[in-house]
Amino acid sequence: MTSQRRGFYRIEYPAGVQPIMSVNGSKCSVLELSEGGGRVPTSEAKSAWFKRGVETSIEFQCGRTIVTEATLIRVDSDQIVLRFLPPVPLPIIIEEQRLLIVQFPKD
């Protein structure tokens, strides 16, 4: 579920508990998240939305919502990779990680 790469904490969300990103009236799931960016499915979002950067809000399962600018980094086969400025606050990342550990304990 979580790992640390490139100096950021990353969370890979299981289906059903993913944060929801709102962009220009459309919504999409966030599949993976770090302070500096995230991934959304190409089936729910269009890369053109993010080419020049766009204000977006992200609703987390912990009940918090942030507003940030999402900019396109690249498109993988089935995911759009984004950069967030300002970054997602680390306390939210930690809170989300804790919730996932409680919801999905390792045996």
C-alpha positions as CSV (number, residue, x, y, z in Angstrom):
1,M,0.0,0.0,0.0
2,T,2.7,2.5,0.8
3,S,6.3,2.8,-0.1
4,Q,8.9,5.6,-0.2
5,R,10.5,6.5,-3.5
6,R,12.3,9.7,-4.6
7,G,12.0,11.4,-1.2
8,F,8.2,11.4,-1.1
9,Y,5.8,9.1,0.8
10,R,3.6,7.4,-1.7
11,I,0.2,5.8,-1.1
12,E,-1.3,3.3,-3.6
13,Y,-5.0,3.2,-2.8
14,P,-7.1,0.1,-3.0
15,A,-10.4,0.4,-5.0
16,G,-13.2,1.9,-3.0
17,V,-11.2,4.1,-0.7
18,Q,-9.5,6.3,-3.2
19,P,-9.5,10.1,-2.9
20,I,-11.7,12.0,-5.3
21,M,-10.3,14.7,-7.5
22,S,-12.6,17.4,-8.9
23,V,-11.5,19.1,-12.1
24,N,-13.8,21.6,-14.0
25,G,-16.9,19.9,-12.7
26,S,-15.7,16.4,-13.5
27,K,-14.6,13.8,-10.9
28,C,-12.0,11.1,-11.0
29,S,-10.4,8.7,-8.6
30,V,-6.8,9.2,-7.4
31,L,-5.0,5.8,-7.7
32,E,-1.7,6.8,-6.2
33,L,-0.7,9.9,-4.2
34,S,2.4,11.6,-2.8
35,E,3.0,15.1,-1.5
36,G,4.2,16.2,-5.0
37,G,1.8,14.4,-7.3
38,G,-0.5,11.6,-8.1
39,R,-1.9,9.3,-10.7
40,V,-5.5,9.2,-12.1
41,P,-7.0,6.7,-14.5
42,T,-7.2,7.7,-18.2
43,S,-10.7,6.1,-18.2
44,E,-11.9,8.8,-15.8
45,A,-9.8,11.9,-16.8
46,K,-8.4,13.5,-19.9
47,S,-4.8,14.5,-20.2
48,A,-5.8,17.8,-21.9
49,W,-7.3,19.0,-18.7
50,F,-3.9,19.2,-17.1
51,K,-1.6,20.3,-19.9
52,R,-1.3,23.9,-18.7
53,G,-2.1,23.3,-15.1
54,V,-5.6,23.5,-13.6
55,E,-7.0,24.2,-10.2
56,T,-8.4,21.0,-8.6
57,S,-9.7,19.9,-5.3
58,I,-9.0,16.5,-3.7
59,E,-11.3,15.0,-1.2
60,F,-9.6,12.5,1.1
61,Q,-11.1,9.6,3.0
62,C,-9.9,11.2,6.3
63,G,-12.6,13.9,5.6
64,R,-10.2,16.7,4.6
65,T,-10.2,18.5,1.2
66,I,-7.4,20.5,-0.4
67,V,-7.1,22.8,-3.4
68,T,-4.0,22.6,-5.5
69,E,-2.9,23.0,-9.1
70,A,-2.5,19.8,-11.1
71,T,-0.1,19.8,-14.1
72,L,0.5,16.9,-16.5
73,I,3.9,15.2,-16.2
74,R,3.2,12.2,-18.6
75,V,0.6,9.7,-19.7
76,D,1.3,6.1,-19.1
77,S,-0.8,3.4,-20.8
78,D,-3.8,3.6,-18.4
79,Q,-2.8,6.4,-16.0
80,I,-2.2,10.2,-16.1
81,V,0.7,11.3,-13.9
82,L,0.3,14.7,-12.3
83,R,2.4,17.2,-10.3
84,F,0.7,19.2,-7.5
85,L,1.6,22.7,-6.5
86,P,1.3,23.5,-3.7
87,P,2.0,19.9,-2.6
88,V,-0.3,17.8,-0.5
89,P,0.5,18.5,3.1
90,L,2.5,15.7,4.8
91,P,0.0,15.5,7.7
92,I,-2.7,14.5,5.3
93,I,-0.5,11.8,3.7
94,I,0.3,10.4,7.2
95,E,-3.4,10.5,8.2
96,E,-4.4,8.7,5.0
97,Q,-1.7,6.1,5.5
98,R,-2.9,5.4,9.1
99,L,-6.5,5.0,7.9
100,L,-5.3,2.4,5.3
101,I,-3.3,0.5,7.8
102,V,-6.4,0.2,10.0
103,Q,-8.7,-0.7,7.1
104,F,-6.3,-3.1,5.5
105,P,-4.1,-4.7,8.2
106,K,-1.5,-7.1,7.1
107,D,-1.9,-10.6,8.5
